[in-house]
Amino acid sequence: MMSIKALAESPNLTSVPPTYTIFSNTTPNDQPQPQPQLQIPIIDLSLLTSSDPDQRSKTITELGKACQDWGFFMVINHGVAERLMSEVLEGCRGFFDLSEEEKLVFKGTHVMDTIRYGTSFNASVEKALYWRDYLKVLVPQHHPHHFHFPNNPSGFSEIALEYLKKTREVVKIILEGISKSLELEGNYIYKTLEVNSGLQIFIANLYPPCPQPELAMGLPPHSDHGLLTLLTQNGIGGLQIQHKGNWVNVNPIPNSFLVNTGDHLEILSNGKYKSVVHRAVVNKNDTRISLAIANGPALETVVNPVPKLVESHDSHSSAFAGMKYKDYVQLQQSNNLCDKSILDRIRNY
């Protein structure tokens, strides 16, 4: 397995190899062009925990509207130190800068392996590969002493553990706000889906410069499994989200979290809140590093729509069939990544 980083650094590379060609020179319109920048919702996390009930209520309403209309928002004033956010991204860079031999120590063989280093998304089933290297680590929330993480580069695991702990607190506050926006008890999602016994998935992505970015793709259009994904990046753009049929470039406020709602929030809300389809594009000049922290239910939890939300639905019917979260993750990670193809499998039409 050659990493994208090694390929991109090849001295004679002037074009995208056929293996990585997603779009064709003869059909350039295959790649939809993003629309001008729109105002992406911004949620001030400090107002969700404000002592002022009016501020809290207003922010909960804004959060619900962001989940319903966008499936995506930026979070500011979240309490995670700027230093820590920078250090964990530098740790990711340090990992990708290791030699190929050092990184291949962490090459996994199964989608549920605790640590998995690789390239593309699922190279075993893809006709064309994506311009991306990744490191994925599955972290049980309730057993931090069982924390298994790459021991190279030095200090990376300690920084990652601190970062995961801080982002867990952010996710809990957001989920409480989302519960209340659905007119449920504040701890409903967290408690019912046993989030405290679930996984955080640490996903570091490397997108090196690409000689023909118009022909390649970092990651294809897809939605995420789970409830919420928190993303930060190294200041290089590349994330695009789908909004009302158009692709929108995301240019985050410095030191904010980009948050997208996952498939299981759409299932839980009986379709009221939508998981957002997004993709990663590449560029010719800069290396983009992003770090996504995916947060989901306990692996053995069967996720169904909330009965109260089924009753209030126009048709009084459940929009989705229940499925164990672990089975859903394995299904998504074992197939081609394509829009909402896995969610559609359990949708009741």
ZAMAR-260001 format. One record per residue (C-alpha): x, y, z; residue in one letter. Coordinates in steps of 0.001 Angstrom, whole numbers, plus 524288, in hexadecimal, padded with zeros to 5 digits. Last residue first. Layout:
REM ZAMAR-260001
+-------+-------+-------+----+
:     x :     y :     z : aa :
+-------+-------+-------+----+
:     X :     Y :     Z :  a :
...
+-------+-------+-------+----+
END
This chain:
REM ZAMAR-260001
+-------+-------+-------+----+
:     x :     y :     z : aa :
+-------+-------+-------+----+
: 76132 : 811B8 : 808F2 :  y :
: 7662B : 80C63 : 815D9 :  n :
: 774B1 : 80FCA : 815E0 :  r :
: 77DA9 : 804E2 : 81A61 :  i :
: 78539 : 80366 : 80DA6 :  r :
: 78480 : 8120F : 80B07 :  d :
: 78D2B : 81476 : 816DA :  l :
: 79792 : 80BF4 : 8107D :  i :
: 79702 : 81301 : 80357 :  s :
: 796F3 : 820A6 : 8093B :  k :
: 7A0C9 : 82695 : 7FFAE :  d :
: 7AA2B : 81BF2 : 7FB25 :  c :
: 7B5BC : 81633 : 8027B :  l :
: 7B7ED : 808E0 : 7FC85 :  n :
: 7B590 : 7FDF1 : 8061A :  n :
: 7BC1D : 7F810 : 81218 :  s :
: 7BC27 : 8048D : 81A3A :  q :
: 7AD9C : 806C4 : 81874 :  q :
: 7A98D : 7F8E1 : 81BAC :  l :
: 7B2D5 : 7F7E5 : 82741 :  q :
: 7AD9F : 804AD : 82CCD :  v :
: 79F75 : 8005C : 82B1D :  y :
: 7A1F7 : 7F329 : 83183 :  d :
: 7A849 : 7F9CB : 83D50 :  k :
: 79CD0 : 80327 : 83E91 :  y :
: 792D8 : 7F820 : 83F43 :  k :
: 78814 : 7FAD3 : 83593 :  m :
: 77A49 : 80024 : 836F5 :  g :
: 771F7 : 80285 : 82AF6 :  a :
: 77065 : 8109A : 826D0 :  f :
: 765A5 : 81A92 : 82405 :  a :
: 75CDE : 8159D : 82EE8 :  s :
: 74EA9 : 818F5 : 82C61 :  s :
: 74504 : 822D0 : 831AD :  h :
: 74386 : 8279B : 82395 :  s :
: 7451A : 835EC : 826F5 :  d :
: 74F10 : 832E1 : 83196 :  h :
: 74B12 : 83633 : 83F95 :  s :
: 7496F : 827F4 : 8434D :  e :
: 756A8 : 82464 : 83D5F :  v :
: 75D00 : 82F93 : 844E5 :  l :
: 757A7 : 82A92 : 851DB :  k :
: 75C1D : 81CC5 : 84E68 :  p :
: 76A48 : 8217D : 84C4D :  v :
: 76F08 : 81B79 : 83F8B :  p :
: 776C6 : 80EEE : 8416B :  n :
: 78510 : 80C37 : 8446C :  v :
: 7884B : 7FE80 : 8490F :  v :
: 7934E : 7FFFA : 852DD :  t :
: 79E07 : 7F599 : 85298 :  e :
: 7A8AB : 7FF26 : 84E5A :  l :
: 7A517 : 80991 : 85863 :  a :
: 7A093 : 815BF : 8513D :  p :
: 7A95E : 81E35 : 848CE :  g :
: 7B381 : 828E8 : 848A8 :  n :
: 7BC9D : 82B44 : 83D28 :  a :
: 7C89D : 833A6 : 83F9D :  i :
: 7CDB9 : 83901 : 832BC :  a :
: 7DB6B : 83E5A : 83116 :  l :
: 7DF3E : 84537 : 82497 :  s :
: 7EC55 : 8470D : 81E12 :  i :
: 7ED14 : 84E03 : 81101 :  r :
: 7F9E4 : 84E54 : 809A4 :  t :
: 7FABF : 859F9 : 80095 :  d :
: 7FD88 : 85D03 : 7F256 :  n :
: 7F53A : 85587 : 7E88D :  k :
: 7E874 : 85402 : 7EFF3 :  n :
: 7DFAA : 84939 : 7F510 :  v :
: 7D110 : 847D3 : 7F74F :  v :
: 7CAE4 : 84185 : 80344 :  a :
: 7BC73 : 83E08 : 8033D :  r :
: 7AFDB : 8409D : 80AAE :  h :
: 7A20D : 83B49 : 80BD1 :  v :
: 79B89 : 84072 : 81833 :  v :
: 793D8 : 837E7 : 82183 :  s :
: 7860E : 83D2B : 82224 :  k :
: 77DF7 : 84117 : 82DF3 :  y :
: 76F62 : 83E7A : 82D2E :  k :
: 771DD : 83119 : 8273E :  g :
: 76C96 : 828F7 : 83270 :  n :
: 774D4 : 830E8 : 83C1A :  s :
: 77C39 : 8249C : 84037 :  l :
: 77E97 : 82076 : 83221 :  i :
: 78396 : 82DE8 : 82E02 :  e :
: 78C15 : 82E6D : 83A34 :  l :
: 790E5 : 820F4 : 8369B :  h :
: 794D0 : 8254E : 828FC :  d :
: 79E2C : 82FA2 : 82E14 :  g :
: 79D41 : 83E22 : 830F5 :  t :
: 7A8D8 : 8465E : 82D08 :  n :
: 7B110 : 84EE6 : 835C6 :  v :
: 7BC2A : 857BC : 8318E :  l :
: 7C350 : 85BAD : 83DE3 :  f :
: 7C87B : 8697D : 83F29 :  s :
: 7D699 : 86D4F : 8416F :  n :
: 7D6E3 : 87655 : 83583 :  p :
: 7C956 : 878B2 : 82F88 :  i :
: 7C70D : 86E33 : 82566 :  p :
: 7C6F0 : 86FB5 : 816A4 :  n :
: 7BDA4 : 8654A : 811A4 :  v :
: 7BB60 : 86531 : 8030A :  n :
: 7AD27 : 86287 : 7FF7D :  v :
: 7A8DB : 85847 : 7F5A4 :  w :
: 79B00 : 85A5F : 7F0E0 :  n :
: 78EC7 : 851E9 : 7F1A1 :  g :
: 788A1 : 85955 : 7FCEC :  k :
: 7953D : 85870 : 804BA :  h :
: 79FD2 : 84E71 : 801FB :  q :
: 7AC32 : 8508A : 809C1 :  i :
: 7B9EA : 85341 : 804EA :  q :
: 7C65E : 8513A : 80CB6 :  l :
: 7D2E3 : 854A5 : 80584 :  g :
: 7D886 : 8609E : 80C13 :  g :
: 7E60E : 86170 : 8121F :  i :
: 7E659 : 86755 : 81FCC :  g :
: 7EBAF : 85B2B : 82672 :  n :
: 7DE95 : 8549D : 828DF :  q :
: 7D44F : 8522E : 8334E :  t :
: 7C8B2 : 84923 : 832DF :  l :
: 7BEB1 : 844C2 : 83CE3 :  l :
: 7B5BD : 839D6 : 8382F :  t :
: 7A86F : 83827 : 83E9D :  l :
: 79EBA : 82D07 : 83FE7 :  l :
: 7A438 : 820E4 : 83985 :  g :
: 7A697 : 81D58 : 82B4F :  h :
: 7AB61 : 8283A : 82295 :  d :
: 7A56E : 82CCB : 815BE :  s :
: 7AC3E : 82B42 : 808C0 :  h :
: 7B0E1 : 83259 : 7FC8C :  p :
: 7BE35 : 82CF2 : 7F8A6 :  p :
: 7CAD5 : 82EE2 : 8004E :  l :
: 7D766 : 83579 : 7FBF7 :  g :
: 7D360 : 83609 : 7EDB4 :  m :
: 7DAFE : 835C6 : 7E101 :  a :
: 7D96B : 83B14 : 7D334 :  l :
: 7D81D : 849AA : 7D633 :  e :
: 7E34E : 84882 : 7DFE6 :  p :
: 7ED08 : 845B0 : 7D4FD :  q :
: 7FAB6 : 84602 : 7DB11 :  p :
: 7F558 : 842EC : 7E8B3 :  c :
: 7FAE9 : 84910 : 7F508 :  p :
: 7F9C0 : 83FF4 : 800DE :  p :
: 7ECB9 : 83CC9 : 80790 :  y :
: 7EF84 : 836FB : 814FB :  l :
: 7E447 : 832BB : 81DB1 :  n :
: 7E431 : 82FC4 : 82C48 :  a :
: 7D845 : 8284E : 83107 :  i :
: 7D69A : 8265F : 83FBB :  f :
: 7CA52 : 81E5B : 841DF :  i :
: 7C3A2 : 820A8 : 84EE2 :  q :
: 7BC92 : 81489 : 852D5 :  l :
: 7B0AD : 811ED : 85B30 :  g :
: 7AEA0 : 80F1F : 86990 :  s :
: 7ABEE : 81D62 : 86D03 :  n :
: 7A396 : 81E26 : 860CE :  v :
: 79A17 : 81472 : 866B5 :  e :
: 7902E : 8170B : 85BDA :  l :
: 7853E : 819C4 : 86581 :  t :
: 78DFB : 8212D : 86F22 :  k :
: 79514 : 82A94 : 8661A :  y :
: 7894B : 82C93 : 85D6F :  i :
: 77FEF : 82F23 : 868C9 :  y :
: 788E9 : 83706 : 871B1 :  n :
: 78259 : 8441A : 86EFC :  g :
: 774A6 : 83E5A : 86F86 :  e :
: 76E02 : 83ECD : 86255 :  l :
: 767DC : 84A5B : 85B63 :  e :
: 76FE0 : 847B8 : 84F06 :  l :
: 777A0 : 8543A : 851D4 :  s :
: 77991 : 84EED : 85F9F :  k :
: 7802F : 842B6 : 85A76 :  s :
: 78879 : 84B01 : 85141 :  i :
: 78D0A : 85384 : 85C95 :  g :
: 79090 : 84795 : 864B0 :  e :
: 797AD : 84205 : 858E2 :  l :
: 79F8D : 84E9F : 85792 :  i :
: 7A392 : 84E72 : 865EF :  i :
: 7A799 : 8401E : 86538 :  k :
: 7AF36 : 84265 : 858AE :  v :
: 7B731 : 84D5D : 85ED9 :  v :
: 7BA9B : 844D5 : 86AA5 :  e :
: 7BEFF : 839E2 : 861A6 :  r :
: 7C74E : 843D1 : 85A48 :  t :
: 7CF15 : 84663 : 866AD :  k :
: 7D1A6 : 837FC : 86992 :  k :
: 7D555 : 83542 : 85B7A :  l :
: 7DF1B : 84081 : 85B9B :  y :
: 7E587 : 83BC1 : 8681F :  e :
: 7E6E2 : 82E0F : 8628A :  l :
: 7EC30 : 8334B : 855A7 :  a :
: 7F68F : 83B6A : 85C9B :  i :
: 7FB16 : 82FA1 : 86482 :  e :
: 7FB07 : 826D4 : 8586D :  s :
: 8033F : 83049 : 8506D :  f :
: 80DF0 : 831DE : 85AA8 :  g :
: 81861 : 82AFE : 852A6 :  s :
: 814A7 : 82894 : 8448A :  p :
: 811F4 : 81D21 : 84597 :  n :
: 80B2E : 815C7 : 8507E :  n :
: 7FF2E : 81407 : 847E3 :  p :
: 7F304 : 8134B : 85084 :  f :
: 7EC92 : 8095A : 85952 :  h :
: 7E4E3 : 80F6D : 86487 :  f :
: 7E02D : 80493 : 86D65 :  h :
: 7E22A : 80DA6 : 8791E :  h :
: 7D81C : 816B6 : 872CB :  p :
: 7CDD7 : 80C11 : 87483 :  h :
: 7C08C : 812CA : 87419 :  h :
: 7C293 : 81A1C : 8675A :  q :
: 7C7F4 : 80EA6 : 85F92 :  p :
: 7D197 : 81402 : 85576 :  v :
: 7D223 : 80EA5 : 8479C :  l :
: 7DE0B : 8142E : 84082 :  v :
: 7DE30 : 8178D : 83218 :  k :
: 7EA2E : 81CBA : 82ADF :  l :
: 7E858 : 8214F : 81CFC :  y :
: 7EEC4 : 823A8 : 80FDE :  d :
: 7E709 : 82A68 : 80527 :  r :
: 7E624 : 82C94 : 7F690 :  w :
: 7DB1A : 822D5 : 7F47B :  y :
: 7DC70 : 8162A : 7ECFB :  l :
: 7D507 : 81212 : 7E0D5 :  a :
: 7CD78 : 80562 : 7DF39 :  k :
: 7CBFA : 80453 : 7EDF3 :  e :
: 7C935 : 7F76A : 7F4DD :  v :
: 7D630 : 7F3DA : 7FB58 :  s :
: 7DAB8 : 8020B : 7FC05 :  a :
: 7D093 : 80588 : 8062E :  n :
: 7D270 : 813F3 : 8090D :  f :
: 7DEBE : 818AB : 801D1 :  s :
: 7EB13 : 81525 : 8098D :  t :
: 7EDA7 : 80DB3 : 815F7 :  g :
: 7F072 : 80DB0 : 82471 :  y :
: 7E768 : 80659 : 82D9F :  r :
: 7E777 : 805C7 : 83C5A :  i :
: 7DCDF : 7FF05 : 84463 :  t :
: 7D922 : 7F601 : 8393B :  d :
: 7CA9E : 7F732 : 835FE :  m :
: 7CC80 : 7F8B6 : 82747 :  v :
: 7D54B : 7ECB7 : 826EF :  h :
: 7E358 : 7EAC4 : 82237 :  t :
: 7EA4A : 7F610 : 828C0 :  g :
: 7F6FB : 7FCB2 : 824B5 :  k :
: 7FD04 : 80210 : 8312A :  f :
: 80ACC : 7FCB1 : 82F11 :  v :
: 8092E : 80238 : 8215D :  l :
: 80BA7 : 80FC9 : 826E4 :  k :
: 8198F : 80CCC : 82B48 :  e :
: 81CE4 : 80607 : 81E72 :  e :
: 81793 : 81160 : 81656 :  e :
: 82038 : 81AAD : 81DF1 :  s :
: 819A6 : 82407 : 82762 :  l :
: 814EA : 8311C : 821F9 :  d :
: 806B6 : 82C87 : 822B8 :  f :
: 8083A : 82ADF : 83172 :  f :
: 80EB9 : 83804 : 8332D :  g :
: 803C7 : 83EAF : 82BB7 :  r :
: 7F9DA : 8384D : 834B7 :  c :
: 8018E : 83CCD : 84093 :  g :
: 801EF : 84A79 : 83ACA :  e :
: 7F323 : 849D7 : 839D4 :  l :
: 7F292 : 845B2 : 84829 :  v :
: 7FB7B : 850E1 : 84C0F :  e :
: 7F39B : 85B55 : 84519 :  s :
: 7E6B6 : 85763 : 84B6C :  m :
: 7ED7B : 8563D : 858A2 :  l :
: 7F351 : 863E6 : 857B1 :  r :
: 7E640 : 869A5 : 85387 :  e :
: 7E09D : 86481 : 8603D :  a :
: 7D390 : 85D7F : 85F9F :  v :
: 7C95E : 86613 : 8665A :  g :
: 7BF0C : 865A9 : 85BAF :  h :
: 7BE46 : 87451 : 85951 :  n :
: 7BAFC : 8718E : 84AFE :  i :
: 7B3DB : 86657 : 8445A :  v :
: 7B1C9 : 86631 : 835AC :  m :
: 7A5BA : 85FBA : 8300A :  f :
: 7A0F8 : 8545A : 827BA :  f :
: 794CE : 84C4E : 8256E :  g :
: 79084 : 85841 : 81DB4 :  w :
: 78206 : 85B47 : 81F19 :  d :
: 77DEE : 85210 : 82A04 :  q :
: 78A81 : 85153 : 831D5 :  c :
: 78CEE : 86003 : 8305C :  a :
: 77EC2 : 862D4 : 83442 :  k :
: 78036 : 85A68 : 84067 :  g :
: 78CB3 : 86194 : 8442F :  l :
: 7864B : 86EDF : 84234 :  e :
: 77AE5 : 86AB7 : 84AEE :  t :
: 78461 : 865E0 : 85553 :  i :
: 78BA1 : 872E8 : 85438 :  t :
: 77F2B : 87AC3 : 85694 :  k :
: 77B71 : 87255 : 86240 :  s :
: 788D8 : 8739A : 86873 :  r :
: 7891D : 88253 : 86673 :  q :
: 77B79 : 88392 : 86C3F :  d :
: 77F0C : 87ADB : 877C4 :  p :
: 78ACD : 8837B : 87B7C :  d :
: 79419 : 87B07 : 8836B :  s :
: 79AA4 : 87788 : 87694 :  s :
: 79DC7 : 8694D : 87374 :  t :
: 79914 : 869B1 : 86561 :  l :
: 79E0A : 877BE : 864B7 :  l :
: 7AC22 : 87352 : 866D9 :  s :
: 7AAC5 : 86A4E : 85B1D :  l :
: 7A8FD : 875AC : 851AA :  d :
: 7A2FF : 86F1E : 845C4 :  i :
: 7A626 : 8744F : 8383A :  i :
: 79D82 : 870B7 : 82CA9 :  p :
: 7A442 : 87111 : 81F4A :  i :
: 7A29D : 87DDD : 8181E :  q :
: 7A3E6 : 87A68 : 809C5 :  l :
: 7B065 : 87A8B : 801B3 :  q :
: 7AE3E : 87A72 : 7F324 :  p :
: 7A9EF : 86D63 : 7ED64 :  q :
: 7B2E0 : 861CE : 7EBAD :  p :
: 7B4F0 : 85C38 : 7DE12 :  q :
: 7B00A : 84E8A : 7DB6D :  p :
: 7BAA4 : 84536 : 7D694 :  q :
: 7B563 : 83D9A : 7CB0F :  d :
: 7B5B4 : 84A69 : 7C3A2 :  n :
: 7C3B1 : 8478C : 7BFC1 :  p :
: 7BF34 : 83CB8 : 7B68E :  t :
: 7CA8D : 83AB1 : 7AD26 :  t :
: 7D4C2 : 83CB7 : 7B7AE :  n :
: 7CE1D : 8320C : 7BF96 :  s :
: 7CAE3 : 831D5 : 7CE05 :  f :
: 7CED4 : 827F0 : 7D86B :  i :
: 7DCD3 : 825B5 : 7D3E8 :  t :
: 7E47D : 81F7A : 7DF11 :  y :
: 7E7E0 : 81279 : 7D890 :  t :
: 7E9ED : 8199D : 7CBB2 :  p :
: 7F5C3 : 820BC : 7D195 :  p :
: 7F388 : 82F5A : 7D3B0 :  v :
: 7FD4B : 83759 : 7CC05 :  s :
: 80ABC : 83D7C : 7CDAE :  t :
: 8113F : 833FF : 7D732 :  l :
: 81FBA : 83346 : 7D3F3 :  n :
: 82536 : 8364B : 7E176 :  p :
: 81BD4 : 82D49 : 7E8DD :  s :
: 8173C : 83535 : 7F49A :  e :
: 808E0 : 8339B : 7F114 :  a :
: 80AA2 : 824D3 : 7F03F :  l :
: 8113C : 82400 : 7FD7A :  a :
: 80684 : 82C57 : 803B1 :  k :
: 7FC03 : 82491 : 7FCB7 :  i :
: 80138 : 8188F : 8039E :  s :
: 805CE : 80CF2 : 7FBCC :  m :
: 80000 : 80000 : 80000 :  m :
+-------+-------+-------+----+
END
